[in-house]
Amino acid sequence: MRPQTIQIYLPSGNPRGMRVAEITTRIVRVVEIPRSQLSDFLKLPESQQVGVYFLVGDQSEIGLPRVYIGQSGNVGTRLVQHNQGKDFWNRAFVVISLTNSLTQTHALFLEWFAIQEATKAARFSLENGNAGSQPYTPAPLQADCHEIHETAATLLATLGQPIFESLTQRSTSDSDAAQIFDQCEAEHNR
């Protein structure tokens, strides 16, 4: 991890309303949309872009928040379909490019990769019916996608959705503290 500057824009001025987050030196933007404000998002040009989206909602039977991960060539149209067909979600998080440069290949790979990473982290209950299959993606495009995913993961966590952060993962400082404790205990028991 390294220091980063994140900008969060509140289009309506309401911190509980739609929020737009970006790392100031990157081309990736995450738009958080409360379900009740979907019609406001549809008025924005961002709603017509290729993107990856995360529908986040109430807790599942196992006590974890639920998430559905998808992609679309027109995220606004797809969110309208999910508004009619999926009941569990209350917020959508849309990952798009500031330069409108994401392609369908980017989106397919990012969706597949996000599902894999969310499954590994096991912090959210995944509502996707299947994990999909890895689409053919040339190596340079994969490199771009990994950077886009890293940016999106940081922005999602900043917006309160740490979908890719494992609950059981111990940080380096926790590991160091455990080693120091073990050494102290061993010396004390001599």
PyMOL commands that set and color helices and strands:
alter all, ss='L'
color gray80, all
select helices_A, chain A and resi 35-42+45-48+75-85+104-121+139-158+172-188
alter helices_A, ss='H'
color red, helices_A
select strands_A, chain A and resi 6-9+19-23+28-34+51-59+65-72+89-97+125-126
alter strands_A, ss='S'
color yellow, strands_A
deselect
rebuild
show_as cartoon
